[in-house]
Amino acid sequence: MISGARLQALGRKMLMKFNKSSQLLLVSAASLAVAALMSACGTLTVDFVFVTSSKAAGTNNYGEVDVFEIDSESGFMRQIPTSPFPSGGRNPVAEALSPDNASLYVVNQDDSSIVQFIIGNDGKLYPQNTVDTAGTAGAAGGLEYASGLLPLALAASGTNLFVLNTYQPLPTCSSVSPCAGSIGVYPIQPTSSTVVEDTLGAPIANPSTGANYWPLTLPSSPNDVIVPTAINVLKSGADVFVSAYDSTAKTNTGYVFGFAVSSGGVLTAMSGSPYAVGTHPSAIASDSITSGSVTTNYVYVTDQANGNVLGYSISSTGLSALPDNPFPAGDQPSAIVVDPAYPYAYVANAQDSTVTAYSIGAGGALTSLGTDGVGLDPVAIGIDPNLNHFLFVANYLGNSVSGFELSSTDGSLVGSQNSPYAANAQPTAVAAIPHNGAKN
């Protein structure tokens, strides 16, 4: 990069050779050159952050996806010039990225659909395909390619996209007559002469039932209405976990359903699943800690009713509660994220509009590092995937996104420049890719 001083010296030498009129032209040209150089050298975008906003907008009453870029020095978040983009449906509530960061999948709950967007290198979104999770009527009047009604959460790993649905895709299931939730698995297809990159295939069949989903039911009370709340897949892709609660019981009982994932995407219930976990689980995350040659996986579940976080280690026999459970959080914790590079976790607390930071000990235990304020009603939280240095929180009633810089040495948070940032109405979910981590 040419320094400003060097450019000024060159300008002075050239100005001596021109008359006043030419000097004016040269000054303008030199200013443009400096601006161009500063702009090119000052491209400091570290990540693109995709924020779904659920309130209907536009002629089609679609929700929207705001696309922010994060400045690598200040953490400042600004929307790209062409943002927002239509979500392709009504009430977008969740999103996930393909493992290659080339596609964004957005759940439009009121349409029971998943829209695939191709991500440009500049963060722009291009709608590609739509999958109807409720299925289509078959020749015999049944439902084909159905994984569930009213999808509410996504998780992607390897060649699979896991879709959590409010209900099973049955004619008897609806908001008027609720039934237990379900999980579907869609294969993420590679590019071919007939398939666009990351297009979703038909949902994988459950060998036990022949249906294209796995019901979330209690073996002891199969008719209870199990309400799923969140889904998480281990970084290895070996196991997937769903948090839920039983709304039929007089006193709500929380559960975590655990499944082992085969190479073909088929799910097998883990030993002892589902596991009783708290009262009203609201979010779930996982982490891996390696000590010597041994790696232990952990699952963390926020309990909205009791204002805490519950931690569990994962073994061949299922989930085992950590000895120091529970770990205090704020009022009505709603979302949790674990830093993939550093031993920290962060929980968004919806009722008191805060984020609680934790350090993660060698045995998986959480130690509170304090709380920071965010916008009204935080519901989603994420960490930048490039540097693991910035944290962002979607504030549903605040119509904003709060940004923080996080310390890699002590996990503390400092508000990013000019945070919070305006978003479209009622943001619901966040996802992010590294700058230049997407493909055209």
C-alpha positions in Angstrom: 0.0 0.0 0.0 1.3 3.5 -0.9 1.4 5.7 2.2 -0.6 9.0 2.3 2.7 11.0 2.7 4.1 9.3 -0.4 1.0 10.1 -2.4 1.1 13.8 -1.4 4.8 14.0 -2.4 4.0 12.6 -5.8 1.1 15.0 -6.1 3.2 18.1 -5.4 5.8 17.1 -8.1 3.0 16.6 -10.7 1.2 19.8 -9.7 4.3 21.9 -10.6 4.0 20.8 -14.2 0.4 21.9 -14.8 -1.5 25.1 -15.0 -4.2 26.0 -12.5 -7.0 24.3 -14.5 -5.0 21.1 -14.9 -4.1 21.3 -11.2 -7.7 21.2 -10.2 -8.3 18.1 -12.4 -5.2 16.5 -10.9 -6.2 17.2 -7.3 -9.6 15.5 -8.0 -7.9 12.5 -9.6 -5.4 12.3 -6.7 -8.2 12.4 -4.2 -10.0 9.6 -6.0 -6.8 7.6 -6.1 -6.2 8.0 -2.4 -9.9 7.1 -1.6 -9.6 4.0 -3.8 -6.4 2.9 -2.2 -7.7 3.5 1.3 -10.9 1.7 0.4 -9.1 -1.3 -1.0 -6.6 -1.5 1.8 -9.3 -0.8 4.4 -11.5 -3.7 3.5 -11.7 -5.2 7.0 -14.8 -7.4 6.8 -14.1 -10.5 8.8 -17.6 -12.2 8.6 -21.0 -12.0 7.1 -23.8 -12.4 9.6 -27.3 -13.4 8.5 -30.2 -12.3 10.7 -33.7 -13.5 10.0 -36.6 -11.1 10.9 -39.9 -12.7 11.3 -42.4 -9.9 10.9 -44.0 -10.0 7.5 -42.9 -7.4 4.9 -43.2 -6.7 1.3 -45.9 -7.6 -1.3 -45.7 -11.4 -0.5 -45.8 -10.9 3.3 -42.5 -12.6 3.5 -40.0 -12.3 6.4 -36.6 -10.9 5.7 -32.9 -11.8 6.1 -30.6 -8.9 7.0 -27.0 -9.4 6.0 -24.4 -7.6 8.2 -20.6 -7.4 7.7 -18.4 -7.2 10.8 -15.3 -5.0 10.8 -12.3 -7.0 12.0 -10.8 -4.1 14.0 -13.8 -2.4 15.7 -16.5 -5.1 15.5 -18.8 -2.6 13.9 -21.7 -4.3 12.1 -23.2 -2.7 9.1 -25.7 -4.1 6.6 -24.4 -4.6 3.1 -26.0 -2.2 0.5 -28.5 -4.7 -0.9 -29.7 -6.0 2.5 -32.4 -7.1 3.4 -33.4 -10.1 1.3 -36.9 -11.7 1.3 -36.8 -15.0 3.3 -39.0 -16.7 0.7 -41.8 -17.4 3.2 -43.7 -16.3 6.2 -42.3 -16.1 9.7 -38.6 -17.2 9.4 -37.5 -18.6 12.7 -34.3 -20.5 12.2 -31.3 -20.9 9.8 -28.3 -23.0 9.2 -25.3 -23.0 6.9 -24.1 -25.8 4.6 -20.8 -27.2 5.8 -19.0 -25.6 2.9 -20.5 -22.2 3.7 -21.9 -22.0 0.1 -25.6 -22.1 1.1 -27.9 -20.7 3.8 -31.0 -22.7 4.7 -33.9 -20.6 6.2 -36.9 -22.1 7.9 -40.2 -20.3 7.2 -42.4 -21.7 10.0 -45.8 -20.6 8.8 -45.3 -22.2 5.4 -43.6 -25.4 6.8 -40.8 -24.7 4.3 -37.0 -24.6 4.1 -35.5 -22.2 1.5 -32.0 -22.7 0.2 -30.0 -19.6 -0.7 -26.7 -19.6 -2.5 -24.3 -17.1 -0.8 -22.3 -14.8 -3.0 -18.7 -13.9 -2.2 -20.1 -10.4 -1.3 -22.7 -11.9 1.1 -25.6 -11.5 -1.2 -28.3 -14.2 -1.1 -29.8 -15.9 -4.2 -32.9 -18.1 -3.6 -32.3 -21.5 -5.1 -34.7 -24.2 -3.9 -37.6 -24.7 -1.5 -38.5 -27.8 0.4 -42.0 -28.3 1.9 -41.5 -30.2 5.2 -45.3 -30.8 5.5 -45.2 -32.9 2.4 -47.4 -33.1 -0.7 -50.5 -35.2 -1.3 -49.7 -38.5 -2.9 -51.7 -40.6 -5.2 -53.3 -42.5 -2.3 -54.0 -39.3 -0.4 -51.1 -39.7 1.9 -48.2 -37.4 2.5 -45.0 -37.8 0.5 -41.5 -36.5 1.5 -42.8 -35.1 4.7 -40.6 -34.7 7.8 -42.9 -32.6 10.0 -45.2 -29.7 10.5 -44.1 -26.2 11.5 -40.3 -26.5 11.5 -38.6 -24.5 14.2 -34.9 -25.3 14.2 -32.0 -26.6 12.0 -28.6 -28.1 12.4 -26.2 -29.1 9.7 -23.2 -31.5 9.7 -21.3 -33.3 7.0 -23.9 -34.4 4.4 -27.0 -34.0 6.6 -29.4 -31.2 7.5 -31.4 -32.0 10.6 -34.8 -30.4 10.9 -36.7 -30.1 14.1 -40.5 -29.9 13.7 -43.2 -28.8 16.1 -45.5 -31.7 15.1 -45.4 -34.9 13.1 -46.7 -34.7 9.6 -50.0 -36.4 10.4 -53.6 -35.3 9.5 -54.5 -35.5 13.2 -51.7 -33.0 14.2 -52.3 -29.3 14.3 -52.1 -26.3 16.6 -55.8 -27.1 17.4 -55.0 -30.7 18.1 -51.3 -30.8 19.0 -49.1 -33.9 19.0 -45.5 -34.7 19.7 -42.8 -33.2 17.6 -40.5 -34.8 15.1 -37.0 -34.7 13.6 -36.3 -35.2 9.9 -32.9 -35.7 8.1 -32.3 -34.3 4.7 -29.3 -35.3 2.6 -27.2 -32.3 1.4 -26.5 -33.3 -2.2 -23.2 -32.6 -3.9 -23.0 -30.7 -7.2 -23.6 -32.8 -10.3 -24.8 -32.3 -13.9 -28.4 -32.3 -12.6 -28.0 -31.0 -9.0 -27.2 -27.5 -7.8 -24.7 -27.5 -5.0 -26.1 -28.2 -1.5 -29.7 -28.9 -2.8 -31.6 -30.9 -0.3 -32.8 -34.4 -1.2 -35.9 -36.2 -0.1 -35.9 -36.8 3.7 -34.2 -40.1 4.9 -36.6 -42.9 5.8 -36.9 -44.2 9.4 -36.2 -47.9 9.1 -38.5 -48.7 12.1 -41.6 -47.0 10.7 -41.0 -46.4 7.0 -41.9 -42.7 7.6 -39.6 -39.9 6.7 -39.1 -38.7 10.2 -38.4 -39.8 13.8 -41.2 -39.0 16.3 -40.2 -37.4 19.6 -42.4 -39.5 22.0 -42.0 -40.9 25.4 -41.9 -44.7 25.4 -43.8 -44.7 28.8 -46.4 -42.2 27.6 -46.6 -42.2 23.8 -49.6 -39.9 23.7 -48.1 -37.1 25.7 -47.5 -33.8 23.7 -43.7 -33.4 23.6 -42.8 -29.8 22.6 -39.4 -29.6 21.0 -37.4 -26.4 21.5 -33.9 -26.7 20.0 -31.5 -29.0 18.2 -27.7 -29.4 18.3 -25.3 -31.8 16.4 -21.8 -32.6 17.7 -19.0 -31.1 15.7 -18.1 -34.6 14.6 -21.6 -35.2 13.3 -21.8 -38.4 15.3 -24.7 -37.5 17.6 -27.6 -35.1 17.5 -29.6 -33.8 20.5 -33.0 -32.3 20.8 -34.3 -30.4 23.9 -38.0 -30.6 24.6 -40.6 -30.6 27.4 -43.8 -32.5 28.1 -46.7 -30.1 28.0 -49.2 -32.8 29.0 -47.9 -33.2 32.5 -49.3 -31.0 35.2 -45.8 -29.9 36.0 -43.7 -29.6 32.9 -40.9 -32.0 32.7 -37.9 -31.4 30.4 -36.1 -33.9 28.3 -33.2 -34.3 25.9 -33.5 -36.8 23.1 -30.2 -38.2 21.9 -29.6 -40.0 18.6 -26.5 -41.6 17.0 -26.1 -40.7 13.4 -25.1 -43.4 10.9 -23.1 -42.6 7.7 -26.4 -42.7 5.8 -28.1 -40.2 8.1 -30.3 -42.8 9.8 -30.9 -42.0 13.5 -30.7 -44.5 16.3 -31.9 -43.6 19.8 -29.0 -43.5 22.3 -29.1 -45.7 25.4 -31.5 -44.3 28.0 -32.9 -41.6 25.6 -34.9 -39.5 26.3 -33.2 -38.1 29.4 -35.0 -36.1 32.1 -33.5 -32.6 32.0 -34.9 -29.7 34.0 -38.4 -28.3 33.7 -38.6 -26.3 30.4 -35.4 -26.6 28.3 -35.1 -23.7 25.8 -31.8 -24.1 24.0 -28.9 -26.6 23.6 -25.2 -26.5 22.7 -22.3 -28.9 22.8 -18.5 -28.8 23.3 -15.5 -31.1 23.1 -12.6 -31.0 25.6 -9.4 -32.9 25.0 -7.2 -33.9 27.9 -4.1 -35.9 26.8 -5.4 -38.5 24.4 -8.9 -38.5 25.7 -11.7 -36.3 24.2 -14.9 -35.8 26.2 -18.1 -34.3 24.7 -20.5 -32.2 26.7 -24.0 -31.0 26.2 -25.3 -27.8 27.8 -29.1 -27.1 28.1 -30.7 -23.9 29.3 -33.7 -24.2 31.5 -36.0 -21.3 30.9 -38.3 -22.0 33.9 -35.5 -22.2 36.5 -33.1 -19.7 35.1 -30.0 -22.0 34.9 -27.8 -24.1 32.6 -27.5 -27.9 33.0 -24.4 -29.6 31.8 -23.9 -33.3 30.8 -21.0 -35.4 29.7 -21.6 -37.8 26.8 -20.6 -41.5 26.8 -21.6 -44.8 25.3 -24.2 -45.1 28.0 -25.8 -41.7 27.2 -25.8 -38.5 29.2 -24.4 -38.1 32.7 -25.1 -35.0 34.8 -22.1 -32.9 35.7 -21.5 -32.9 39.5 -21.8 -29.1 39.9 -25.2 -28.9 38.2 -27.1 -26.5 37.8 -25.2 -23.4 36.8 -27.0 -20.1 37.4 -28.0 -18.0 34.4 -30.3 -14.9 34.1 -34.1 -14.7 33.9 -35.5 -17.0 31.2 -32.4 -18.0 29.3 -33.3 -18.4 25.7 -30.1 -19.2 23.7 -26.6 -20.5 24.2 -23.4 -20.7 22.2 -20.1 -22.3 23.0 -16.9 -20.7 21.6 -15.4 -23.3 19.2 -11.8 -22.0 19.8 -11.7 -20.9 23.5 -13.1 -22.4 26.7 -16.1 -20.0 27.0 -19.9 -20.2 26.7 -22.4 -17.4 26.5 -26.1 -17.5 27.3 -28.8 -14.9 26.3 -31.4 -14.2 28.9 -34.7 -13.1 27.4 -36.5 -11.6 30.4 -33.7 -9.4 31.8 -32.1 -8.6 28.4 -28.6 -9.7 29.3 -25.8 -12.1 28.2 -24.1 -14.3 30.9 -20.5 -15.3 30.1 -19.0 -18.5 31.5 -15.6 -20.2 31.5 -15.6 -23.9 30.9 -13.4 -26.0 33.2 -11.5 -29.2 32.3 -14.4 -31.3 33.5 -17.0 -29.3 31.7 -18.2 -27.2 34.6 -19.3 -23.6 34.0 -18.1 -20.7 36.1 -19.9 -17.4 35.6 -17.8 -14.4 34.5 -20.6 -11.8 34.8 -23.3 -10.4 32.7 -23.7 -7.7 30.0 -26.8 -5.8 28.9 -28.2 -6.3 25.4 -31.4 -5.1 23.6 -34.9 -6.1 24.6 -35.8 -9.8 24.5 -32.6 -11.5 23.2 -33.5 -14.8 21.5 -30.5 -15.9 19.4 -26.7 -15.7 19.9 -23.6 -16.5 17.8 -19.8 -16.1 17.5 -17.9 -15.1 14.4 -16.5 -18.2 12.7 -13.4 -16.5 11.4 -11.5 -15.1 14.4 -13.9 -16.3 17.2 -13.4 -12.7 18.5 -16.9 -11.2 18.0 -20.2 -12.2 19.5 -23.6 -11.0 18.3 -27.1 -11.3 19.8 -30.5 -10.9 18.0 -33.0 -8.9 20.2 -36.5 -9.9 19.2 -38.5 -7.0 20.8 -35.6 -4.6 20.4 -35.5 -5.0 16.6 -31.8 -4.9 16.9 -28.5 -6.9 17.0 -26.1 -6.3 19.9 -22.4 -6.8 19.1 -19.4 -7.5 21.4 -15.7 -8.1 21.2 -14.8 -11.1 23.4 -11.5 -11.6 25.1 -9.7 -14.8 24.3 -7.8 -14.6 27.6 -10.6 -14.2 30.1 -13.9 -14.5 28.1 -15.1 -11.0 29.1 -17.2 -8.9 26.7 -16.8 -5.3 25.5 -19.5 -3.7 23.4 -18.6 -3.2 19.7 -18.5 0.2 18.2 -22.0 1.8 18.0 -23.8 -1.4 19.2 -26.7 -2.2 19.1 -27.4 -2.2 15.3 -30.8 -1.7 13.8 -32.4 -4.8 12.3 -35.7 -5.4 10.7 -38.7 -6.2 12.9 -38.5 -9.1 15.3 -35.2 -10.8 14.5 -35.3 -14.5 15.4 -32.0 -16.2 14.4 -28.4 -15.7 13.5 -25.8 -17.5 11.4 -22.4 -16.4 10.1 -19.7 -17.3 7.6 -16.1 -16.1 7.3 -15.5 -13.3 4.7 -14.5 -15.0 1.4 -15.7 -18.3 2.9 -18.6 -18.4 0.6 -18.8 -19.5 -3.0 -20.6 -18.0 -6.0 
